[in-house]
Amino acid sequence: CIRDRNYKGPNPFGIYSLIYDIMKNLWNRKGADIFEDDFRWDNTSDPREFYFLIRARFKYDRLSKGWIIIEVRGAHPSDPTKNGNFTLRISAFLESEISLKGLDKFLTPFLNLYLFGFYHKQRRDYLDDLKKNVFLGIERIKKEFKMKSE
């Protein structure tokens, strides 16, 4: 699930604090589940270019966790009366890790039956939850920045 959004208008860097608000209040992520992987701010140019990459982790069970990744690239003018811009990319994926270490080969078919019989549906539910959260985040951003629907 990947969504791109473009914005041109006042206070484009306001997206930074809005994203943290979405993660903490809309998605109910705690500080340990939010990762700021990259942050760049070029103070030498006008408009000031910025870039950041933030991830939110969703722990579902002992086998699976989901991630929503938000990447933003933009330019913020030094004159507050001028417009700036940003491009926002939101992506999500589900990560499941199953260890076969120590399992007898006899148990492997039962594990496969569990994974494809029951756990496949569970993973689909987790993916639906991630998708719902992505769309809730996009709607909140569109509302705050008065962006048109695409």
TIBA-44418 format. One record per residue (C-alpha): x, y negated, z negated; residue in three letters. Coordinates in steps of 0.5 Angstrom, whole numbers, padded with zeros to 4 digits, always signed. Example, Ala and Ser with C-alpha at 12.3 -4.5 7.8 and 13.67 -1.06 7.14 Angstrom:
2
+0025+0009-0016ala/+0027+0002-0014ser/
This chain:
150
+0000+0000+0000cys/+0003-0006+0002ile/+0000-0013+0003arg/+0004-0020+0005asp/+0001-0027+0004arg/+0003-0033+0006asn/+0002-0040+0003tyr/+0004-0047+0004lys/+0002-0053-0001gly/+0003-0056-0007pro/+0007-0053-0013asn/+0009-0046-0009pro/+0014-0044-0015phe/+0008-0044-0019gly/+0007-0037-0017ile/+0013-0034-0021tyr/+0009-0036-0028ser/+0002-0033-0025leu/+0006-0027-0023ile/+0008-0026-0030tyr/+0001-0028-0033asp/-0002-0023-0028ile/+0002-0017-0030met/+0001-0018-0038lys/-0006-0020-0038asn/-0009-0017-0032leu/-0006-0011-0031trp/-0004-0010-0039asn/+0003-0009-0038arg/+0008-0010-0044lys/+0015-0013-0044gly/+0018-0006-0043ala/+0014-0005-0037asp/+0016-0011-0033ile/+0023-0011-0029phe/+0026-0017-0026glu/+0030-0014-0021asp/+0033-0021-0017asp/+0032-0028-0018phe/+0035-0033-0014arg/+0034-0041-0014trp/+0038-0045-0009asp/+0039-0052-0012asn/+0043-0055-0007thr/+0038-0056-0002ser/+0032-0059-0001asp/+0027-0056-0001pro/+0030-0051-0006arg/+0029-0044-0004glu/+0028-0039-0008phe/+0027-0031-0008tyr/+0025-0026-0014phe/+0023-0019-0014leu/+0019-0016-0020ile/+0016-0009-0022arg/+0011-0007-0026ala/+0011+0000-0029arg/+0005+0004-0030phe/+0006+0010-0034lys/+0000+0015-0033tyr/+0003+0022-0036asp/+0009+0026-0037arg/+0010+0027-0030leu/+0008+0021-0026ser/+0009+0013-0026lys/+0007+0008-0022gly/+0010+0002-0019trp/+0008-0005-0017ile/+0013-0009-0013ile/+0012-0016-0012ile/+0017-0020-0008glu/+0017-0027-0006val/+0021-0032-0002arg/+0020-0039-0001gly/+0022-0046-0002ala/+0020-0052-0007his/+0021-0059-0005pro/+0024-0064-0010ser/+0019-0069-0009asp/+0012-0066-0012pro/+0008-0070-0007thr/+0011-0066-0001lys/+0008-0059+0000asn/+0013-0052+0000gly/+0011-0045+0002asn/+0012-0038+0000phe/+0011-0031+0003thr/+0009-0026-0002leu/+0010-0018-0001arg/+0006-0013-0006ile/+0007-0006-0005ser/+0006+0000-0010ala/+0008+0007-0010phe/+0007+0013-0015leu/+0013+0017-0017glu/+0012+0024-0020ser/+0018+0028-0022glu/+0017+0036-0024ile/+0023+0039-0027ser/+0023+0047-0025leu/+0029+0047-0029lys/+0029+0054-0033gly/+0023+0056-0030leu/+0022+0063-0028asp/+0021+0065-0021lys/+0015+0069-0023phe/+0012+0062-0025leu/+0013+0058-0019thr/+0007+0060-0015pro/+0003+0058-0022phe/+0006+0052-0022leu/+0004+0051-0014asn/-0003+0053-0016leu/-0003+0047-0021tyr/+0000+0042-0017leu/-0004+0043-0011phe/-0011+0045-0014gly/-0011+0040-0020phe/-0006+0035-0020tyr/-0007+0033-0013his/-0013+0030-0015lys/-0010+0027-0021gln/-0005+0024-0017arg/-0010+0021-0012arg/-0014+0018-0018asp/-0007+0014-0020tyr/-0006+0012-0013leu/-0013+0009-0013asp/-0011+0005-0020asp/-0005+0002-0017leu/-0009+0000-0011lys/-0014-0003-0015lys/-0009-0007-0019asn/-0006-0009-0013val/-0012-0012-0010phe/-0014-0015-0017leu/-0007-0019-0017gly/-0008-0021-0010ile/-0015-0024-0011glu/-0012-0028-0017arg/-0007-0031-0013ile/-0011-0033-0007lys/-0016-0036-0013lys/-0010-0040-0016glu/-0007-0042-0010phe/-0014-0043-0006lys/-0011-0039+0000met/-0016-0037+0005lys/-0018-0029+0006ser/-0014-0026+0012glu/
